[in-house]
Amino acid sequence: MNSDKKFALLVLGIPLAGLVYCGLGIAAMTSSMTVREHPLVSGVIFILLPFCLAAYIWTSASAKAYKK
């Protein structure tokens, strides 16, 4: 895959993945009684999942860059 296709996938894929993730969060809030009963815990989990994924991707990319 060349760099233009990777960039296009990045530009289109991240916003679409974000919309899907938000949709799943809203669906979980409307359908699950547990999520409605524990909004603070559910919100923290909902925020920490993408944050931890982004931190992992960032640190692994930085480690690759420093390894060279």
C-alpha positions in Angstrom: 0.0 0.0 0.0 1.5 3.3 -1.0 1.5 6.4 1.2 -1.3 8.1 -0.7 -3.7 5.2 0.0 -2.6 5.1 3.6 -3.2 8.8 4.0 -6.7 8.5 2.4 -7.5 5.6 4.7 -6.4 7.6 7.7 -8.4 10.7 6.7 -11.6 8.7 5.9 -11.2 5.9 8.4 -10.7 7.7 11.6 -13.8 9.9 11.4 -15.9 7.0 10.3 -14.5 4.8 13.1 -15.3 7.7 15.6 -18.9 7.9 14.3 -19.4 4.1 14.7 -17.9 4.2 18.2 -20.2 7.1 19.2 -23.1 5.2 17.8 -22.2 2.1 19.8 -22.0 4.3 22.9 -25.4 5.8 22.3 -26.9 2.4 21.6 -25.4 1.1 24.8 -26.8 4.0 26.8 -30.3 3.6 25.4 -30.5 -0.2 25.6 -28.5 -1.3 28.6 -29.9 -0.8 32.1 -26.4 -1.3 33.6 -25.0 1.6 31.6 -27.9 3.8 32.7 -27.5 2.8 36.4 -23.7 3.5 36.4 -23.1 6.5 34.2 -19.8 7.6 35.8 -18.2 4.2 35.4 -19.6 3.8 31.9 -18.4 7.2 30.8 -14.9 6.6 32.2 -14.7 3.3 30.3 -16.1 5.0 27.1 -13.5 7.7 27.3 -10.5 5.5 28.3 -10.8 3.0 25.5 -10.0 5.3 22.6 -7.4 7.2 24.8 -5.5 4.0 25.6 -5.6 2.8 22.0 -4.2 6.2 20.8 -1.5 6.2 23.5 -0.5 2.6 22.5 -0.3 3.5 18.8 1.6 6.7 19.6 4.2 5.0 21.8 4.7 2.1 19.5 5.2 4.5 16.5 7.7 6.5 18.6 9.6 3.4 19.6 9.9 2.4 16.0 11.1 5.8 15.1 13.8 5.9 17.8 14.9 2.3 17.0 16.1 3.4 13.5 
